[in-house]
């Protein structure tokens, strides 16, 4: 559909009408018709920069750019996005690790990033506009191992990183993606790995008991119109849960996003306790475990989301 092709291109960069016509191999009149409709709906903005040149860009208050990591944990994020698809055009991008994802949020290339709580706090120390707006889940992580000592692989500055530090006798080794971790484990370069679902179940790992918030949803600055609409629906999705035919449907969507079997996604959903709440005490414990400064702004860091005391 030409409308979707236009939006896909504009999610990557702003373009002139002439460039859109050329890239989509369409007629000027057809492109103009589609752009007029999108402009009327409020999804795009057209800006005349010269007598013959019109630049087209997305209206970011009416669209969404969302980034997640390669995990079942974000099943409610994906479910909510697809439920809003007719009202809010979106682009979903999967990142290998939280540091890459949050960098894109900080530089304005994403509207929402789903990422470990501790990673977001680290970026908050750099940019005070980075804030969590909701929790995602606890649980859904664990260990695969061939020995009780040696080298343990994980991703840096994440909940997995923190949990891996609790196993004595291991030296931590950091990787940028789950694929790199699993490859190193299969090659015998590491003796254990602290990983997440669905990859934990797929590799017959040992689930760890929930130990507090893993990931959260982050924005930069105050949520705009589309972010607020998404957040309202997301909270409803978490509170109501996903079951029956809807669970199978969403497992299929996550399967496409993650590049794994839908059955593996469906099975791993039960490893998580989904919650939009964040514990301030849990955050403080995570901060302490990484030796990061417990700055006085911790309360302001959490002011945009619902908190719970534990």
Residue, then its C-alpha position, 0 to 999 in steps of 0.5 A: x500500500x502506497x500510504x504505508x510505503x510513504x510512511x516507512x520512508x519518512x520514518x527513516x528521514x525527511x524527504x522532498x516530494x520529488x524524492x518520494x516520487x522517485x524512490x517509490x516509482x510513482x506519479x507526482x499526482x498519486x504521491x501528492x494525493x497520498x501526502x494530502x491525506x496524511x497531512x489532513x490526518x495530522x501524520x505528516x508536515x509539509x514545508x516549502x523551502x523554495x519555489x519548487x521544493x517541498x520537504x515532507x517530514x513526520x509529525x512526531x506528536x502523531x506517530x511513534x518510533x519505538x525501540x525494544x531489545x530482543x526479548x519476550x519481555x516486550x510482548x505488551x509493547x508489541x501488542x499495544x502498538x499493533x492495537x493502535x496501528x490504525x490510529x498511530x502509525x509506528x515504526x518498531x526497531x529491535x536493538x542488540x543492546x540497551x546502550x545502542x537503543x538509549x543513545x538513539x533516544x538521547x539523540x532524538x531518533x526514537x520516541x520510546x525505548x524499552x530498556x533495563x532500568x539501570x541502563x536508563x538511569x545511567x543515561x539519566x546521569x548524562x541527560x536529565x531529560x531521559x525518564x522512565x514512564x512505566x515498568x515492563x516486567x520482573x523475571x524472565x531471566x536465568x543461567x545456562x552453564x557447563x561449569x560452576x566457575x570460569x567465565x560468564x557472559x552477559x550484556x553490560x549495564x543490565x539486569x543480567x549484568x547485575x545478576x551475573x555478579x551474584x555467582x561466585x567463581x565467575x569472571x564476567x565477559x561482556x557481549x553486545x548481543x544475545x547472538x554473540x553470547x550464545x555463539x561464545x557459549x557454543x564455542x566454549x569461549x565462556x562457561x556460563x551465560x546470564x540470559x533472558x527469554x525466549x533464549x533461556x528456555x530455548x537453551x534449557x537454562x535455569x530460571x532465576x526467581x524474580x529479583x525486581x524490575x528488569x526493564x522499563x519504558x523510557x522517553x526523552x522529555x514529557x510524553x507527547x500526544x502519541x506517547x500518552x495514547x500508547x502509554x494509556x493502552x499499554x497500562x491497560x494491556x498489562x493490567x488485563x493480561x494476554x490470554x487465549x486466541x490473543x496470546x497466540x496472535x501476539x506470540x506470532x507477532x513477537x515471533x516475527x519481531x524476534x526471529x524465533x518460533x512462535x511456540x518458544x515465545x508463547x511458552x516463555x511469556x509465563x516466565x515474566x511477571x508483567x507490571x508497570x510499577x517501579x520500586x524506588x528501593x529496587x532502583x537504589x539497590x541496582x544503583x549501589x550494585x554498579x557503584x553508580x552515584x545515588x544522586x538526589x534526583x532519583x526521585x525526579x528520575x521516577x516522577x513520570x511513572x507509577x512507583x511501588x514501595x517494597 
